[in-house]
Amino acid sequence: MDYGPAPESQKEAQAWLDGHQRKFGLFIDNAWSEPAELFASTNPADGTQLAELTQATDADVERAVEAARRTLPVWQGMGGHGRAKVMYALARLLQKHSRLFAVLETLDNGKTIRETRDIDLPLAARHFYHHAGWAQLQSEEFADYRAVGVVGQIVPWNFPLLMLSWKIAPALAAGNTVVFKPAEFTSLTAMLFAELCVQAGVPAGVVNIVTGDGRVGSAIVNHPGVDKIAFTGSTEVGRLIREATAGSGKKLSLELGGKSPFIVFEDADLDGAVEGLVDSIWFNQGQVCCAGSRLLVQESVQERFLNKVRARMENLRLGSPLDKSMDVGALVDPVQRQRIAALVDSARAEGCDVWQPACELPADGSWFPPTLITGASTSAAVAQAEIFGPVLVAMSFRTPPEAVQLANNTVYGLAASVWTESISLALDIAPAIKAGVVWINSANQFDAACGFGGYRESGFGREGGREGMLEYMTALAEDARPALPVVEAKAKANVKPAAADPFAIDRTAKMYIGGKQARPDSAYSAPVFGANGALLAEVGVGSRKDIRNAVEAAHKASGWTSATAHNRAQVLYYIAENLAARADEFAARIAAMTGSKNPEKEVQASIERLFYYAAWADKYDGLAHQPPTKGITVALNEAVGVIGIVCPNEAPLLGFISLVAPAIALGNRVVVVPSEAHPLSALDLYQVFDTSDLPGGVVNIISGNADELARTLATHADIDAVWRHDGSADGCAEVERLSAGTLKRTWVGGAKGRDWYSAAQSGGRAVLAHASQVKNVWIPYGV
Ligand code: NDP
């Protein structure tokens, strides 16, 4: 029996395009500009031109940002309920026009109508409903936050309307206004959405849509009037954006590429896993950032499973995306086809086995057959690069630890799919995989309530859920920060430096690496003078090599991350207790270094801060979401990994503790550069750590030049995040720029100060969020 054709009508979509004379201007301030310099949008399934769109200029972006800025008070003045009503109207209108949107998306993108109709549109509407709810609850649930301001948003072509929804819905809910750029290949549904904005009563200037190529994206990114950039796209462009925004103070979230593993254990329901694989790598022709593009299958079932996969591939139907019974549609553009073909050719050249089912490709348009590659080495281009096409690379493993090792053998960390009938095995594997999303016995599940986003070079920030809302808000405590670092009044005026002390050499404070005192590799030391100008001691001048040793020690201390939160809390309490026992000694040291009039206050605040984060260690729990699909999604706050920290000069003990304690409370290991001016009380802490059961390597302290050491931290490939809070604007900008290499998370203070005594500015969930990353584990439940 064969399938008959089941075409979806494109009449309404074509009529809508005709209604616009197939030419679109830009949507700014709820008005359409005259179509200007045009570029074509084509149907990738047959190469026909659908419409022409306007290439926005820098002046257009300027106008859009200006409109967005002007209307901010209007939008925020409507209050949460006012915004919720408008967003609810948008959700309803999306549902009402869902078929038109679905057909238009299919025409523009080449993806099948089955997917646009059943996945993209329902998820887009759900996003607006869910976020209408956040707008309504904002004043209650996010009372300590405000909207960021004007948000620039740039999306790719693979899920044009869905990515628009993921970006615009949370931004609007939080009270921001947006300048949005769709991808050049696929801007049409954004044009239709603009019309809905007017119908839904979105005030002029709240949503502005500018079309065009990467230059438009770049103009948005570099515009000084934009307060936040939210980007989804390639890791290469993500890096450029990280560099371009460094030092600008713009908030940034990046949702980038992936090379996600699809892991099949021998006890899995193999037929179920095959269907999951179809949804994982052939969904949207594999043009999905979280596509399960690396199949890892246990050796004992490899042959059986691959035979099933090939049999299923033979049955995949490829053809007109508007035919309701097609599984595989067209690729977005011939450029993508060539890119995919080149990568597959590279696999052939490397001797891999490339298998494709007998499959007739339509004569016109942009197509690529479902492809299975076996025999690739783990370092092959096809095993490492994001192919972004319907190409699966299969490998085998023998044991669960080997599966984890292979799964993590990538620079990315977006998603993973784990298939086994053993719940204990699945729940052993999920935390070991470095990825922002793990689907157990499922794949490519999304929901507005569940955060989505990556680890490592898959970017940072989350879309969806509470954590996604936070990406569009700023803590009020940040606004309360002093304009400059506050230096406490000194007890005594500076006096002339004392004459060189012949015994000073004996007072060189050591650095602390792997739980041991360490001399600097450079063998150099630098003097530390007290508030009265006297030489207090010498400290080692740390170098690249010392940082390397410290990072190595931090990695070896991975047991700290897997230790229980209860255990970590106890160690933090113990550190506090031992610090209290030496309070006088530390107060004297602070007084000698800084001339502080009230050093006891800083020691007491440090002890309290240790208690504070010990308290949080076992309370910063995740959430259990109940998305509309049958199951639970557990959002876990995991440690980021190894964090490099550059401490402030003011409050040298409290500043150190306020940064190190939250990091280690949540299971991170740290390499810390203490205050360059007043390093001694931090270096004295090793005596406290050594008596407090803190495992060696959890906290490593390297003294020296803050700029130089920060540079090394930001470029080190095995450091996951860098925090810099010493008031150096240039230094913070440099950390952000250099972090682009491996897309580290950064938390920098810029030139502003911070009241280290303030619980709001130096504590709270906002700080804990920097010390953690959310992993969403999807678990079928009650099915
Ligand atoms: P890009 O990252 O180039 O494009 C994403 C968005 O950024 C588009 O709107 C694009 O505009 C815009 N853009 C391009 N250059 C800049 C810039 N310098 N500054 C600001 N914005 C910019 O992805 P591509 O579309 O070129 O796809 C290339 C490859 O990237 C794919 O083959 C795939 O491997 C990967 N990719 C990954 C995605 C993911 O979700 N992980 C999504 C899309 C692509 P325009 O469309 O006009 O070029």
Boltz pocket constraint, residues with backbone or C-beta under 6 A from the ligand:
constraints:
  - pocket:
      binder: B
      contacts: [[A, 154], [A, 155], [A, 156], [A, 157], [A, 158], [A, 181], [A, 182], [A, 183], [A, 184], [A, 185], [A, 212], [A, 213], [A, 214], [A, 215], [A, 216], [A, 217], [A, 218], [A, 221], [A, 232], [A, 233], [A, 234], [A, 235], [A, 237], [A, 238], [A, 240], [A, 241], [A, 255], [A, 256], [A, 257], [A, 258], [A, 288], [A, 289], [A, 336], [A, 339], [A, 386], [A, 387], [A, 388]]
      max_distance: 6.0
